[in-house]
Amino acid sequence: MAARAGQAKGVPVVIEQLGKDDNGYEVRGQTRVYSDGKVEVVLDADIDPNSQEACEVLAHELGHVFEKTEHLKASPEIKSAIKSEYNKWLNSLEGKTAREHLDSMRARSVSKYTTAKEGLM
């Protein structure tokens, strides 16, 4: 049974053991959207809830909450504007290595858990 750790903007935060994904990487957080529209964020039980890592994983998962709820309801014009800004950012990555790309995107403690094969950019 998962324990409720608190709430952020009406989104329950659950602490539970997450384990590894299908590729063998440790899962530090998840966003779950249920058929009734309810959303919850899950943080891995191995994360110290008072750590910088917990804050970074929570911020990352809240981005997924936005993506899986608000972005899906956005008008085509808003989605187009978001895509345009994304493409500008994507073009700014030209010449960077995969590691440089990850380091520029990720918060400091989560970045060290992310692996990248060079040559992907």
C-alpha positions as CSV (number, residue, x, y, z in Angstrom):
1,M,0.0,0.0,0.0
2,A,1.4,3.4,-1.0
3,A,1.8,6.1,1.6
4,R,0.5,9.6,0.8
5,A,3.4,12.1,1.4
6,G,1.6,15.3,0.7
7,Q,0.0,17.2,-2.1
8,A,1.1,19.8,-4.7
9,K,-1.6,21.8,-6.4
10,G,-4.1,19.1,-5.8
11,V,-1.9,16.4,-7.2
12,P,-1.2,13.6,-4.6
13,V,2.4,12.7,-4.1
14,V,2.9,9.0,-3.4
15,I,6.0,7.3,-2.1
16,E,6.6,3.8,-3.2
17,Q,9.3,1.4,-4.3
18,L,9.6,1.9,-8.1
19,G,12.5,-0.4,-9.0
20,K,13.8,-0.5,-12.6
21,D,12.3,0.1,-16.0
22,D,12.4,-2.4,-18.9
23,N,16.0,-1.2,-19.8
24,G,17.3,-1.8,-16.3
25,Y,17.5,1.8,-15.3
26,E,16.3,2.9,-11.8
27,V,13.0,4.7,-11.9
28,R,13.1,7.7,-9.6
29,G,9.6,9.1,-10.3
30,Q,6.4,8.4,-12.3
31,T,3.3,10.3,-13.3
32,R,0.1,8.3,-13.4
33,V,-3.1,9.5,-15.0
34,Y,-6.2,7.3,-14.4
35,S,-9.3,6.8,-16.5
36,D,-11.3,9.0,-14.2
37,G,-9.0,11.9,-14.8
38,K,-7.2,11.8,-11.5
39,V,-3.5,12.2,-11.5
40,E,-0.8,11.3,-9.0
41,V,3.0,11.7,-8.9
42,V,5.0,8.8,-7.5
43,L,8.5,9.3,-6.0
44,D,10.8,6.3,-5.4
45,A,11.0,5.3,-1.7
46,D,14.8,5.3,-1.9
47,I,14.8,9.1,-2.4
48,D,15.4,11.2,0.7
49,P,12.2,13.4,0.8
50,N,14.3,16.3,2.1
51,S,16.9,16.2,-0.7
52,Q,17.6,18.2,-3.7
53,E,17.0,15.1,-5.8
54,A,13.4,14.8,-4.4
55,C,12.8,18.4,-5.5
56,E,14.2,17.8,-8.9
57,V,12.3,14.6,-9.5
58,L,9.1,16.2,-8.3
59,A,9.6,19.2,-10.6
60,H,10.2,16.8,-13.6
61,E,7.1,14.8,-12.8
62,L,5.0,17.9,-12.5
63,G,6.1,18.7,-16.0
64,H,4.6,15.4,-17.1
65,V,1.4,16.3,-15.2
66,F,1.1,19.5,-17.3
67,E,1.9,17.5,-20.5
68,K,-0.7,14.8,-19.8
69,T,-3.4,17.2,-18.7
70,E,-3.2,20.8,-19.8
71,H,-1.3,20.3,-23.0
72,L,-3.7,17.7,-24.2
73,K,-6.6,20.3,-23.8
74,A,-4.7,23.2,-25.5
75,S,-5.9,24.7,-28.7
76,P,-4.2,23.9,-32.0
77,E,-2.8,27.5,-32.0
78,I,-1.2,27.0,-28.5
79,K,0.2,23.6,-29.5
80,S,1.6,25.1,-32.6
81,A,3.3,27.9,-30.7
82,I,4.8,25.4,-28.2
83,K,6.1,23.3,-31.1
84,S,7.6,26.3,-32.8
85,E,9.5,27.3,-29.6
86,Y,10.5,23.7,-29.1
87,N,12.0,23.6,-32.7
88,K,13.9,26.8,-32.0
89,W,15.4,25.2,-28.9
90,L,16.1,22.0,-30.8
91,N,18.0,23.9,-33.4
92,S,20.1,25.5,-30.7
93,L,21.5,22.0,-29.8
94,E,23.4,21.7,-33.1
95,G,27.0,20.7,-32.5
96,K,26.4,19.6,-28.9
97,T,27.2,16.1,-27.7
98,A,24.5,14.0,-26.1
99,R,26.1,14.5,-22.7
100,E,26.1,18.3,-23.2
101,H,22.5,18.2,-24.2
102,L,21.5,16.2,-21.1
103,D,23.5,18.4,-18.8
104,S,21.8,21.5,-20.2
105,M,18.3,20.0,-19.7
106,R,18.5,18.1,-16.4
107,A,18.8,19.4,-12.9
108,R,22.2,18.6,-11.4
109,S,21.5,15.5,-9.3
110,V,19.1,13.8,-11.8
111,S,21.5,14.4,-14.7
112,K,24.1,12.0,-13.2
113,Y,21.6,9.2,-13.4
114,T,20.9,9.7,-17.1
115,T,23.1,7.8,-19.5
116,A,23.6,8.9,-23.1
117,K,25.3,7.2,-26.0
118,E,27.5,9.6,-27.8
119,G,26.6,10.3,-31.4
120,L,22.9,10.5,-30.8
121,M,22.7,14.2,-31.5
